[in-house]
Amino acid sequence: IAGLNEMEHQGLSSALIKGIVTSFEKINTIAE
């Protein structure tokens, strides 16, 4: 269960980072 939880946590962090990066890129595009 701990291993599965760790995988979910890593997946969540990865998705979160991708979402932030995508939002940041969109903001930069609008700013220009």
N, C-alpha and C positions, 0 to 999 in steps of 0.2 A: 504493500500500500504506500509506503514511504517513497519508493522509487516512482510509482505512478504519480504521486503528488508532486514530486520534483519535476517530472516531465511536464505536468500541467503548468507548474509555476514558470518553467523556462519558456513554454509555449506562450503563456500569457505575457511574460516580459517581452518576448520577441514581437508579439502582435502590438503591444503597447508602444514599443520603440518605433516600429514601422508606421504606426498611426501618427506618432508625433513628428517623425521625419516627413511624412506625406503632407501633414498640415503645414509644417514649416516651409516646405517647398512651394505649396500653394500660396502661402502668405508672401513669399519672396517674389513669385510670379506676379501677384497682384500689385505689390509695392513698385515693381519696375514699370 
